[in-house]
Structures are given as C-alpha cells and as structure tokens.
Amino acid sequence: MGEKLRGAEILLKALADEGVEYVFGYPGGAVLHIYDAIFKQDTVKHILVRHEQGATHAADGYARATGKPGVVLVTSGPGATNCVTGIATAHMDSIPMVVLTGQVPSHLIGNDAFQEVDNVGITRPCVKHNFMVEDVKDLAMTIKKAFHVATTGRPGPVVVDIPKDITADVAEYSYPDSVEMRSYKPVTKGHPGQIRRAVELLMSARKPMIYSGGGVVIDNAAEQLIEFTRLLGYPITQTLMGLGAYPASDPQNLQMLGMHGTYEANMGMHQCDVLIAIGVRFDDRVTGNLEQFCPNAKIIHIDIDPASISKNVAVDIPIVGSVSNVLSEMNKLIRASQFDPMDMEKDAWWEQINQWRAIDCMQYDRSTDVIKPQYVIEELSRLTNGDAYITSDVGQHQMWAAQYYQFNKPRRWINSGGLGTMGFGVPAAMGVQLAYPDETVCCISGEASLVMCIQELSTCLQYGLPIKIISLNNRYMGMVRQWQEFFYDRRYSHSYMDALPDFVALAESFGHVGMRVEKTADVSAALKEALAMKDRLVLMDIVTDQTENVYPMIAAGKGHNEMELSPVSGGPGTDRELS
C-alpha cells in the first residue's frame, strides 16, 4: 500500500523521483494547491520568473545546456497561453521540456469559466505530445509518461494539463520505475545493412562532405562525430544548431553552412559527390534553393525521427536511429576496413576547399573607429578562450555570434534556431547559469530583442544570477533593416528603434551593473571588466555600426553557389546582385 497524498503532493513527489532540480514558474489560482505543496518541501526548487514566457525559455536554456528536461509550472488561461511561444521554440529545436499547466476544475471545463482555455487544443500543433489528467489515480503515471516522451527518441516539449480538483483529490502514491507505451517505441539502432552501404559509399567518394546538426548535440554524440570525421579525414560543416559538436578550431571544420555560412562550406556542399547528413532536418536556411541543393551528390541521412528523412530532400541511403549508435557502428566498420583517407583524389578535393577558404569570407572592415559587432564577438571569444556558455537572441547579433565565437565544445551555444524567438536570450541564460553557477554565461543580444523579456532582470537579481549581457546596439532591428536594404530599396519601414531606454540606468534600476561602450579602443577592457565581476549581472550597452550587414549571405531562392560576400573579402559575388 502506498502513502495517501493529495494530487499536488503526488506531483511534487513525482518530480522529485524524476530527479527534477528546478521548476520555472509563476503562480495563479488553478495551481495554488501545487504552490502550497512546493512551500512544504525543499527537494524541488522553484524559480519565480516575471513572465511565463520567461519560464519556458529558462527551462529551455537549462535543458539545452545540461541535456536534462526543463520543467515549467504555470496557471490556467493566460498563464498557459503565455507559454506557447516558448513551447514552440523548444518544439522546433527538439528540446526536452515538461510543461505543467493548471486548468479550471473538471466540472467547469467547457463552461467558459474564469481563466479557462483549451490548453491541450492550443498546444497540440507545437508539442511532441500532451495529456490532460482526468483522475488523480493517473497523475503519477502521466508524469512518468510525460518525461519518457519528452526525453526519448527525438526529444521535445510535453504539456500536462491538470485541473485544479485533481490537485486536491487524494490517492495512493506509487511512482513507476519505467513505462511502456504500446504506440510509442522509438528506433535507436540503425539497420546494419544500411550502415554498411553508407560506409562503402563514403569510402568511394571523391568529393565528400560531412554535414552535422543539432541531433549530434542532443544525442551527446560529439565524441563519435569527432572520431568519425578524423577517421575519414573529410571536411565537415555544421548547422547553426550543431555548432560546438565538432571543434571550431580543427582544420577539417569548414564552419557553419547555409544562408550565412562560409564560402568554403557552401561551395563544398554544392560540388560534393557524397554527402552524409547527421542529425539534421535540411532546413530552408541551410539548403537554399532545393532544386540546386547538392546537385551531384549521393546523400546519406542519419536521424532518430523517420518523419524527417526525405521530408525536404530525397536521400539515397536513409538510416533511422540515434546518431550516437549509428556513428559508433560506422566507426567500427571504418576502423576494420583499414581505410586510408590520404589519396590523390582526396588531396585534390582539399586543395579546392583550401582555395575557397583562402578567400577569407569572414573579413570585415577593421579600419573604422566605429565599433564593429564582429570585433566584439571575436574579443569575447578570445577573452573566454571559447569556453563560455553563450546564449543569444535572434537577428544579426545571433549570426555574428555563430560566425565569430569559436565553439569547441557542445552545449555551449544556446539559441533559438528553428522558431527564431526574440526575447529568448536573457531567460535562457538564467536557466544555464542556474545549472552551472560557477561557469561564465553570456547573453549576446541586440537592443530590440533585449527589451522583449527585460523583466527577467528582476529574476536574475532575486536568485543572484551573474550573467553577462552583451547588447550590440545599432538602434535598428538589424536583420530586418538588412533585408530592407537588400530587397526593399532601403525603405526602412518601422525597423528603427526610436525612444530606446538608457540601458545603463535601466540595468542599475534593477540592481545590476550597467556599462556603455562607444569606442573600439574601449571594447576589450570593458569586456575584461565585465567578465571579472563574477558575482554581478552586467549589462553592456555596446554602440555598434548601424550600417553593418551579415556576410556571407545567400538570398532566398538562390543556391549555395550564389553567395554574396562582403565587399571587404574581394571574393566572387561581392557586387550585389540580389533580387
């Protein structure tokens, strides 16, 4: 016989048995029984955010940095609807999260009761799965199922909707050690025949490319990817979500590909004859024009999610399974084959790649006294030895962070890739800092993104989170302005950020340190000063060049071989022909 507990107590004990350390939440009427249970225990720590969207992004950042599921608790109605953006953000990037939403009492559901919305219906398109608890006896098992679904296969957010009366009802507590769901059995091991076919094709390649993504990070498969890449000796490129899984400093790394990827990575993709895609979804920002994508390549695709294979790009050898398992099997076959990557054909391929690399597509004008945003990121990377946890918001600053910060380890780069959510950076940094209190956590933002969740500076003060916010302030919604320059004849419609606050005074009003940097010569010293304040949040308002654009760039509808490079690089495509 198990201990008899109220539903709210069952929930807290289930979270504790699941190993949950933090719950990010905001109270309200439908979850007050749960908050009362939180008050009576100290195993599961609650972090009080200032907006429910902040709760989801903080839980998301915690999950991305640790690999453990983030947990959110909010009330019914607006509490739940405020979470939808954060849930969709996690869903697009396959981040494990369990979102506990309060609901009106069972007998009022469907009556348009105060703060009633259909949480299950609203979130269905942007979750991996969701549940409504209809009986307190099912609560513990439902929580077990939620964590199981959120963390296995292709991870994602799971919503558990809990009516208020369920949290007051009494039942015996018993938490299962494991769970079996007949309709949910993810495949983790790849088909041996397909794996062998893939390895044979790879070893026959003359112009091979390795293309890796967020699935490598999610599956903790960086070690297997590094061995695989070095055994073959082939060039590798990563998606925005895959950065850090293969060291940025390694000479085989061609860095990021896609819309703002390097010239060598994109040209390598365009001309390769065999492509292996590992834990990726062939996103449109990566592929460019699908009709021109890898036109001469045989394609191998490894993914845990069978629905992702041949969804956007038809592949020749599909392999369904976890990245770590499949790469481990491939590595065994390559080692057993005595494969020698150093032959004349491969040497010619590397010679071509190095010619593309010599164009140095990441050059920018360093002669001006106006602060260049790229320089800020380069200095931050140098001063932190590429070892900080970096969150970002969305826009130009996000792309510059991806291009110029040297990520040599996985789970150090925390950003909203698929949904592109402004306001993500600061609350995500809170989640990372809570997970790793002794590590350096920086949020790279812009003045437009920063104000979207600025209220979370109060949360940072309450919990003593010394994140470093580096705001690249160009007084514009930078990426919107760039597109308006390129594609709308410089009609900057509503992209200028007028009436901005004094960010230094604003930071100080929240109890933090504010710094304003306006000269290039002051950037390095200011960053050093901020990083040295180990116990204080510092908001750096760095005034940057308003006219700077993100290069390289592939315009919508163009192929990998139709890049525009910075005028400073002197390479092909530097005369603007975008349309």
N, C-alpha and C positions, 0 to 999 in steps of 0.2 A: 504494500500500500504506500503510495506516495504522499508527500506532505500536501495538505489542502491550502491553496493560496488564491487570492484574488487574481483576476486576469492581469492587472497592472504588475503585480509581483511576479507572476509567471513570465511575463515579457522580460522583466529585468533579469530574472534568473537565467532565462534562455540566452539573453545577450551575454551574460557573464560566462555561461557554459560554452558559448561560441567563441570566447576569447576576445570579445569586443573591449577595447580600451577607452575609446571616446565615442560619444554621441553628440552630433552637432544639431542644435535645435532651438526652438522658440515656442514657448507655451501658449495655450489657449484653452477655451472651455472644454472642447471634446477630448483633450488629453490630460486634464488636471489629475485624474486618478493616477496616470502614469507618472506625472511630475511629483505627486505625493510619494509614490514608491521610490523615485530617484532620491528624494530627500532622506529616505530612511536607510539608504545603503551607500557604500563608498567604493564599491568594486568598479562599476562603470561610471566614468567621469563624464559629466555633461558640460559642453561648451556652449554658452549662450551667445549666439550671434545677434546681429541687429536687423537682419532681414533674412527671410527664409531662402532666398536665392544664395545668400552668403553661406548658409548651412550646406547646401548641395555642393557648391564649389569648394568649400573647405574639406568636406568629406571626399570629394573627387581628388583634390590635391594630395590628401593623406593616402588615398588608395593608389594613386599613380606612383608616389614615392616609395611606398612600402610593399606594394603588391597585395596587401590585405584589404578586405572590403571596407569602404567607408559607410557610416551609418548616420541617418538623418531622422529626426523626430519633429513633426510639425502638427499643427491642429487642422481641423477641417476647413472647408471653404477657401478663403483667401490664403490661409497658411499653406494649403496643398497646392493651389494654383500658382503661388509664388515660386514653387519648386520646379515647375515644368521646364523652364529654360535650363536649369542645372541638370535635370534628369535627361533631357535631350542631348545636352553636352556630353554626358557620360555615355549615353547610348551610342552616339556617333563614333566615339573613340574606344568603345568596348571596355569600359571601366567598371569594375565590380562595385556595386553600391546597393544597400538595402535602405529603402525609404519607408518609414513608418508614418502613415498619415492617420490622423484622427478622423472619425466620422460621427455624424449625429447618431443618437440611439436607434437601434434596429427598427423599432416600431414607427419611427418618424421618417425613415428612408423613403423617398418618393413623394413626400408631402410638401416639398419646398420649405423645409424647416430652416430656421436661422443658421447661417453658415453651412448650408448643405450644398455640395456639388458632387457630381458623379466622378469620384477620383479614379475609379477603375476605367471608366469610359474615356475620360480626358487623357489619361496617361498611356492608354493601350498602344497608340502608334509609336511611342518613343521609349518603351521599356522592353526588356527581354521577356519579362512575364510580370503579371500582377495577381494578387489574391485579395479577396475580401473574407475576413473571418466571420463566420456566422454562428459559431458555438465556442464557448471558452474552452471546451474539451479539445478543440482542434488547434488552439493557439500555439502551443509549443511545437507541434509537428509542422505547422505552417511556417513558423520562423526557421525551423531546420531546413525545410524545402526552399525557402527564400534564399538562404545563404548558399545552399547547394547549387541552385540555378545560377545565382549571381557570380559564382566563383569558378564554375567548371565549364568545359567547352569553350566557346567564345564568350568571355565574361560580359556582363552588362548590368544595368540597374534593374532592381526588382522592387515593386511597390507592394506593401502590405497595408490594406485599408482596414482599420479596426474601429468598429462602432463603440461609442462610449460605454454602453451597458455591458459589453464583453469585458471591458477592463474592470468592471465592478463585480461581475459574476465570479463564483468560486468553483474550483476544480482541483483534482489531484495533479501535482506536478511530476512529470516524468519527461526528461529530455533524451531523445534517441541519440545513439552514437553515430548512426548513419541513416541514410534514407535511400530507398529505391523508388524511382518514378518510371512506370512502365513506358510512358510516352516520351521520356527524355533520357537518352543514353548516348552522349557524345562519343564519337570515334576519336581515339587518341593515337592509335598506331597506324602508320601508313601501310599501304599494300606493298608487300615485298617485291612483287613483280614490277610495279610502277616505279618503286625506288631504284631498282636495278636498271630499268630502262632509262631513267633520268640520269643516273651516273654515267652510263655508257654514252648518252647524247652529250653530256657535259664534257667528257674527256675527248670527244671527237671535234669539239668546237675549234674554230679558227679565230673568231672574234667574240669571245664570251663576255657576258656581263652578269653580275650578281646584283639583284635589286631587292633590298630588305626593308621591312616596315615595322609598324608598331606591334605586330604579332610577335616579333622576336623579343621585344621588351616585356610584353605582357606575359609571355611564357617563360621568362627568365632564361632565355636560350642564347645569351650573348657569348658564353664560353664556347658553345657548339658552333655558333656562327663564325667566331674568330678562327677556330681550328679548321673549319670547312674552307674558309677563304684563303687561309695560308697554305693548306694542303694543295689547293688548286693553283694558287698564285695568280688568280684572276682579279680584275678590277671590280670594286664594289661601290654601289651608290645607295643612299638611304632616303626614305621619305622624311617629311617633317616629323612624323610621329616615331620614326625609327632611329633618330639621331642618338648617338651615345652607345648603341649596342655594338658597334664596331668603332674602335678608337679613331677620332678625327685626325690625330697626328700620324697615323700609319700611312706610308706612301701608297698602299694599294687602294686607299679610300679616295674616291673622286668627289666626296661630299654629297650634298643634297641634290636631287634631281627635280625636274618639273618646272612650273611657272617661274619660280625664282631660283632655280637650281644652277649649278655651274655649267659652263660651256662644255667642259670635258665630259661631265656626266650625261648631259643631254645628247651630245653628239655620239657618245659611246652607245647610248640606248638606240639611237636612230640607225647606227651602222652595224650593230651586233648581229651575229648569226645564231647564237643560242643565248636565251635569257632565262635565268632562274629567278622567279619571283617568290619571296619568302615572307609569309605573314603580311601580305598587302592586299588592298582591295581595288587597285587600279583606279584610283580617284581621278576625277577630271582635271584637277590641278596638277596631277602628275603626268597624265597621258597626253594632254593637249588634244589635238585632232585625232580621234580614234582611227580614222582611215589612214593616217600617216604614222601610226604608232608602231615602232619596231617592224618596219615593212618586210624585212628579210629574215626575221628571226623565228626559230622554233622556240616555243615557250613552255616552260615547266612552271607549275604553280603549286605551292605548298600552303595549305590553310586548314585550320581546325573547323571552319564553317563551310560545309558543302555548298551552301547557297551563294557564297562569294566566288566560287570557281566558275569561270566562263560567264559571269554575270555581265561584266562590262567588256572584257576582251576574251575571245575564244582562245583556249590553250590546247597544246598538243599532248602534254602529259600532266593530267591532274593528279594530285596526291592529297587526299583528305587525312589529316592527322595533326597532332601537335607538332609545332616547329621543333621543339627540343628532341622529341622522339625520332622524327624523320631525319633531322640533321645528324643525330648520333648514328643512325643506321647508314646514312650516306658516308659519313666519315670512316666507318669500319670498312666499307667497300673500297673507298679511295685508298686507304692505307694498305689494304690487301692487294691492290692492283699494281703496286709499285709505280704509280703514275708519276711522270716527270713533267712538270709544267713548263720547263725551260726548253722550248724548241724554237726553230726559226720562225714558224708562223706566229707563235705567241709573242716572240720578240718584236716582230713587225707590228703587231697589234698594239703592244705597249709603246712602241716608237710613235705610232699615230696618236695615241692618247696623250703622250707627253708633249707632242706638238700642239694639241688643243690646250693642254694645261699651260703651256708657255705663254699663251695669250694673256694670262692673269686677269680673268674676267672680274675679279673682285677688287680691282683697283678703284680708287676714288681720289678726288682732288684733296690733297693734304696741305695745299699752299695757303689756304684762306685762314683768317683769324676767327671766322665764324665756326662754331663747334659743329663738327660733322658727327652724326649719330653713329656711324660705323666706328669711329675712333673711340667713342665712349665704350662700346661693347668690347672692342679689342683690348682696351686698358683694363676693363673689368675682368676679362678672361685672363690677362697676364697677371693681375694682382691676386687673383684667386687660384692661379695655377689650373684653371679649368675644372676646379673641384667643387665649386659651389652648387647648390640646388637653385636652378633658375626657373621661375615661373614667368609667364608673360600674359599680357592681354592680347588684343588682336589688332593687326594693322601693320604699318611699315615697321614699327619697332619690333614686332614679332619676327618678321622676316630677317631683319638685321641681326637679331639675337641668334636665329638659326644659322645664319651665314658666318658670323664673325666670332661667336663664342665657341671655343674648342671643347666639345663634349667628348670625353674619353671613357665615360662610364655610363651604363644605362640607368634610367630612372632619375637622372639629374635634370632633365629637360621636361618641364611640366607646362603644357599649353593646350588650348582648345583648338584641335586641328580640324575636325570634321564640321562642327557647327560654327566655329569662328565667333565665340561669345565674348563680346566686350564686357568688362567688369569681372572677368574670371581671375585675373592675376593676383590681387591682394588676398581675397579669401582662400584661394588655392595655396598661397604662400603660408597662410595661417595653419592650414592642415599639415603642410610639410614641416613647419617649424615645431608644431606640437609632436609630430612623430620623431623628429631629430632635434631636440632642444640645443644641442651643442654644435650643430652644423651652421655654416653660413647659408642663409636663404635670401635670395634677392628676387624682387619682382621688377621686371622690365616692362614699363608701361608707357603710355602717352597721355597727354592731358585730357583727351576725350574719353578714353577708356577708364582712366583713374577715377573720375567723378561718378561713375556708374555704381560703384559699390563702396564709396568713400566712407559710409557709415561704419564699415568694419574696422576702421582705425580705433573705434571705441572698444571693440572686442579685443584688439591687439593690446590695448592698454590694460584691460581687466586681467588678461592672462599673461602679461609680460612677454609678448612675442616680439623679439628684436629684429624683425625683418627689415631689409634694406630695399626701399622703393626707388628705382632709378627711372624717373619720368623724363622721356625725351620730348620736350615741349617745343613743338613747332607751330603752335597756335592754329593748327588745322586738324581735321580728321584726315590724317596723312594719306592713307591709301585711297580714300575717296577723292581727295584732291589730285593724286597722281592719275587716277583713271579719268578724271575730268580734264586734266591737261592733255592726256594722250588721245582720248576718244570723244571728247565733247568740246573741242576748240577752246579750251581754257575757260569755259563757263563754270566758275566755281560756285555752284548753286548750293548754298547752305552748308558748306564744308569748312568755313572759317569759324573757329571757336572764339567768339566775341564774349566780352564780360566774364573772363576767367577769374577765379579767385586768386588771392595771394596765397600760393601753396605753402610758403614758409609759415605764414601766420596761421593758416588752416591746420598744418601739422602741429604747431605749438598749441593751438586751441584744444586739440585732442590729447595734449600731454606728451607729445613726441618732439623729436628734433627735426627742424626744417633747415634745408640748405638750398641756396640758389647759386647756380654756376652759369656764368655768361661768357667766359673766355676759354679758348682751347688750352691755354697755358695753365689754367687752374683745374682742369678735369682730373688729372692723375692724383694730385694732392688731395682734392676733395673726396675722391673715391677712397683713398687710403684712410682719411679721417673718418669717413662714414663706416668703413669696414672694421675700424679699430674699436668702435663703440659696440662692444659685444652684448651689452645689456639694454640697449636703447633701439627703438624703431627710428630709423632716419628716412625722411622723405627728401630726395634730391630733385629739385626742380632745375633741370639742365636745359638751357635755352639753345635750341639747335637750329640749323639751317632750314628755313621754310621751304626752300626750293628743291631739296634733295629728294631723289627718287630711288626706288629699289631696283637695282640691276643685278644680274641679267633679268630679262622678262620675256616670256612667251605670251603673246596676246591670245585672247580667246579665239578658238578656231584655227590656230596655227599649229604647226608640228614642231618636234624637238629641234629640227634643223633650221628653224625660222626664228631664232632668238634675236632679241635686241640687246646689245651690250652697252655698257656705259661709254660715253664719248671718250672718257679718260683711257679706256683699255686699248683703243686703237684697233680692236679686232673687227671681224665681219659683223654687219648688222648695226653698226654704230650710227649710221644715218637713219633717222626714224622713218620707217615705212609702215608703221602700224595703222590699221584701219578697222 
